[in-house]
């Protein structure tokens, strides 16, 4: 169970390549099996690297298990965050996220906006020999969400202010929760307060203009709903911005990284998009039907999720004594389903460390991986992110070749980062 108070938390959080299990889990699984007990984040904890138990945990949300994040995460995310809340409040707030995705993912306005932002970014690279891709991906992802959620254009001053605060927020989100002036955590709490203030200002302006339900973006729909409190409205906007910013950008960067090391997959992807482009008139934009043709693209996105591991684990708590096979999980104990562990399980995947998008043509693969979570907390924005990334990849592979630095790799810290920001040497395709 490790040291007093600290337990094994420091070892558990030790940075490692995100396309690996990491030394802590490798050693513990080797010694104790794929399900073991530990002491993490101040609590006795069951750690599960077993796919069957992980799915059992995710599918029994609010029945046998409940989301249970450490208090410092409550302070930094806010008490109404979709990640934190549970029960009826979670259902109510999540329904708005699902509604946003449902009405956005195939709408011509959203698709046109994504493609316009993509082309603009490609054009901005024309005279560059290198780009810091992870940073560029974050700018693209947040601009996409701001445009569709709040009707904020990239060139508006408020866009760069929001981006800067989100950068500060995420740096502190993955840091030690030290409540001392100047710490990354303290700066993140202040950054979130500024983000709340910014969103509240936007909401106040909208209400004064009395745009109402007839407006042109999702915020107007939220404002027209009388069942939501003011703080819940602010939290929904911040949750959607955060999810659309951080996880989408990280997945984009992982895809570019893996494709840079998998020339066969990159060539197959390029062939798919060349085929789609041949069916279009000069200058004609992509549409939903084009997206549905991007079958190998979807495989690439899913395989990057499996190999790169955007979300390593989630926090849950047992609501009662639970028996699973020969294991007993005591009531009140924390439970960590390690979503990434099953991705490298050789009993589930052939050559699990290999980036192989072709494995997704086998329908059974999706049943062995839970990259977007599962159960009632299945990521509501998964399909929206896939559409954005597919559109971006279409223009990227048709317009540029790229190389990554030899010593670059994704790092689980515990959320994915890149050692050098994923610096790419780029060369336009004439």
N, C-alpha and C positions, 0 to 999 in steps of 0.2 A: 504493500500500500504506500510505500515511499516515505518521505519525510513528514514530520508533523506539519499541519496546516497546508504546506505547499503540495504534499503528496508527490505525485509524479508529473505535475503540470508542466514544469520546465522541459522535461524530456519529451513529453507528448507534443509540445509546441515547437520543438527544435526544427528549424527550417531544413527542408530537404527538396530534392527535385520533385516537382509535382507529378511528373510522369513515372513515379516510383512509389512504393509503399512507405518508404522512410524507415530508418533504423529502429525507432521505438516500436512500431507495430510489427516489423519483421521479427525482432527479438522476442517480443511478448507472445506473438502467435506461435513461434517456434517452441517456446518454453511451456506455455499454458494452453495452447489451442486457440481457435478463432473466436472464442467467447471467453472473456476473462474479467476479473474485477480489478479495480485500481482506485486511486483517490485523486480526483481531478477538479480543479476550480473550487476547492474547498469542500467537496462532497464525496462520499463513497459512490463509486460509479461502476456500472457494468458496461464494458466496451465490447461491441459486436462487430466482427469482421465477417459475419456469416450472412449470406444473402437471404436465407429463409427467415432468420430472426429479424433482420432489418425490415423486410416487407411486413412481417407480423407487427412490428412496432409502428410502422407508418400507417398500416391499414386500421390500426386500433386506436387512432387519435381520439381523445376525449372519452374513450371507453375504458381502456386500461392504461393509457399513457397520455401525457399532456406536455406541451411545450414548456420548457423551464430554463430560461437563459439567466446567466449571472446578473446581479443587480447593476454592475457597471454598464452592461449592454442596454438595460432598461433606461439608464440615465442618458445614454448617448443616442438611442433610437427614438425615445419618447414612448409614453405609456400606451399610445394608440397605434403603434406600429404593427403592421400585419404579421411581422415576425414574432412579436411578443404576445399579442392578445390571443385569447382562446374562447371556446364556447360560442354563444350566440353573437357576441361582438365580432369574433373572427369571421363567422359566416356572413354577417352583414357587410363588413368592410371588404372581404374577399370578393363578394358578389359584384362590387363596383370595378375591381380590377379585372375580373372575368368579362364584365360588360364592355370595358374599355378595349380589351383585346379582341373580343368578338366583333365589335363594330368597326375596328380599325384594320385588322390584318389584311382584309381583301378589298378595302375601300379604295377607289381610284385616287382619291385625294391623298391618302396615306402613301400609297405606292408611288405616286408621282413625286411626293415630297422626299421620300427615301432616295429615289433615283436622282433627283435634282441635287441633293446634298452629296451623293456619291460622285456624280460627274464633276461637281465643283471641287471636291477634294482631289480627284484624279488630275484635274487641270492645274491645281496649285502645285503639283509635284513635277510639272513638265521640265523645269529647269534645275531640278534637284538631282544630285548624285546619290544622296542618302536621306532617309527619313527615320525619325524616331516613331516607329509604328504604334507602339502601345499608347503613346500620348495622342497620336492622330486618331486612333480608334476611339479613345475616350471622348475626344472633341466631337467626332462624328456621331457617336451613340447619344451623347447628351443633347446635341443640337437637334437630332431627330425627335427625341422625346419632348424637348421644349417647344418645338414647332407644332407638334400634334396635340400636346396636352394644353399648352398655354398660349399658342400663337406667337411665340417669341422667335424672331429671326436671328440667325447667327451673328449678323453684323450689329445688332443692338447691344449697347453697353451692358445691359443687365445680363446678357448671355455669358459674357466673360466673367462677371461677378459671381454668378451661380456656379460656373465651372470651377473657379478658384476655391470657392467654399466647399464644393464637393471633394476636391483634391485633398484639402486639409482634413475634412471629415473622415475620408477613407483611410488616410495615413494614421489617424488616431484610433480609428475603429479596430485596427489590427495590432495596436500597441498595448503595452502593459497599462492597466487602468490606474495610473498614478495621478491623484488629484492634487498636483502641485503646479504653481504658476510656470508656464513655459513648456510643460510636458506636452507630448503629442496628443495625449488623451484630453488634457485640459483645453488645448487649442481646438480639438474636434468638437467638444461640447459647445464651445463658443461659436464654432462654425455652423453647427446645427441650429443654434439659436438665431444666427443671422439668416439662415435659409428659411426658417419659420417666419421670421419678420418679413423677408422678401415675398414669400408666398402670400402671407396675410395682406401685404400691401397690394398685390395683384388682385386678390379676392375683393378687397375693399373698393378698388378702382372699378372692378367689374360690377359690383353691386350698385355703385353710384351711377354707372352708366345704364344700369337696369337692363342688361343684355338678356338675361333669363334663358329659358330653355331653347330659344330659337337661335342661339349663338352658334359659332362655327367650330368650336373645339370641345374637348371632353370636360374642361373646367366648368363650362356653362351648364352641362348636364348635372355635375356634382352640386353646383350652387342651387339648382332648382329642386333638389331633393330635401324635403323637410325632415326626414328621419335621421339625418346626420347632424351631429353637433359641429360647431365651428372648428374645434380642435381636430375632430375626425376628418373633416374636409381637408384641412392642412396636411394631416398625416398621410392621407391617401395620395395626395399630389406628390409629397416627398418620397413615399414608398415607390411610386411608379417611376419617378425620376431616378431614384437610386438604383432600382432594379434594371431599368433600361440603360443606365450609364455604366455601372461597374461590371455586372455579369456579362452583358452583351459585348462590351469592349474587350473583356478578358477572353471570352470565347473567340472573338475575331482574331485576337493576337495569337492564341493557341493554334488556330487553323492555319494561319500564315506561317507560323513556326514549323508545324508538322509537315505542311506541304513543301516547305523549303528543303526538307530532308527526305521527301518521298516523291522523286521525279515521275514515277509511273502513275501515282495518284493525281499529281498535278496535270500531267498530260491528258489523262482520262477526263478530268474536270474541265480542262480547256476544250476538249472535243465536244463535250456536252453543251457548253455555252456557245461555241462556234456554230453548232447545229441550230440552236435557238436563234442566234443572230441572223443566220442565212434566211430564215423564214420571215424576217422583218424588213419593212421598207427602210430606206436610208433615213436615219434620224427618228424612226418610230420607237416609242417608249415600250418598256416591258409592261405586262399585265398579269392578272392572277392566273390565267391559263398558262402563261410562260413559266410562272413559279411552279405550278403543279407538274411541269415537265422536268423539273430539276431533281431527278431521282438520285443521281450519284452525288449531287451537291448536298442533299439531305443526309446521305450516308457519311460524307466528309464531316459535316457538322456534328453528327452523333458520335462518330469515332473520335473526334477531337475532344468532345465532352468526356468520353470514356478514358482516353489516354491522358488528358490534361488535368481533369479533376478541378473544376471551378469551385465546387463546394465539397469540402472534405468530410464534414460530419454535421449533425444537428443535435441540439440539446433537448432531451426528453426526460420526464420523471415518471416513475411507476406510481399509479394512483392506488394500487392495492398489491398484496402479495400475488405474484404471477408465476405459474409453472410453465416452462417451455421445455419440452422433452425432459432431460434429466436435470435441467437448471431451474433454480428458484431465484426470482428477482424480488427482493424485499420491498415492501411498500415504502415510498418516500425516497428510494435510491434514484440517483440520476442514471440515465441510460443513453449511451452514445452509439447510434448506428453509424458506422464508418462507411459512408456511401462509396468511397473510393476503393476500399479494400477488395470488394467483389470484382472490380474492374480488372484487377491483376491476378485473379484466381485462376490458376491453370486448369482446375477441374471444370471451370465454366467456359473458358476461352482458350482456343488454340493460339499458341505464341502470344500471350496476353500483352507483352511489352511492345509488340509490333504495331505500328500505325497502319491499319489495314481496313479502309472503308468498304472493301468488297464483302467483309464479314456481315455487313448489315443487310445484304440481299437475302440472308438466311433469317426468316421471321423469328426464329427462336432467340436470336441475339437480344432483341429488345426486352425479352422476358427475363434476361439475366443481368440487366443493367438498369439502374434507376438514376440517370444523370439529372433529371429534373425533380427528384424526390418522389413522393407517392402519397396515396391516400387523400384525405381532405386538404392537405397542405401541398399537393402537387403544384409546381410552379405555374401560376396562371398566365405568365407572359412568355412561356416557352415558344409557342407558335409565332408570336410577334417577333421575337428575337431571330428565329430561323428565317423569316421573310426578309428582315433587314439585312442579315448576313448573306443570304443567297443573292440578293440584288447587288450588294457590295462586291461579292466574289465575281459576279458576272462581268462587271466592268474592270475589276482588278486583273483577272487572268487574261482578258482580251487586250489589255493596254500596257501591262508591265511584266517584266521578269525581275526576280529579286534573289538576293543571297543574304543569309544571316551570318553573324560572326561565329567563328568556330567555338568560342567559349561561352556562347549565349544559351540559356536554357530557362524554362519556367521553374519558379521556386515557390513551394508551398510555405507560407510564412504567417499564419496558416492559410490565408487566402492568397491566391496566385499573384505573383509579381514576376518581373523579368529583371535579371541581374543588370542589364544595360539598357533597359527600356525597349528591347527588341529593335535595335538599330538595323535597318535594312539598306543594303546597296541596291539601288533600283536602276533599271534600264528600260526606257520606253520601247514598246513594240511598234515598229513603223508600219 
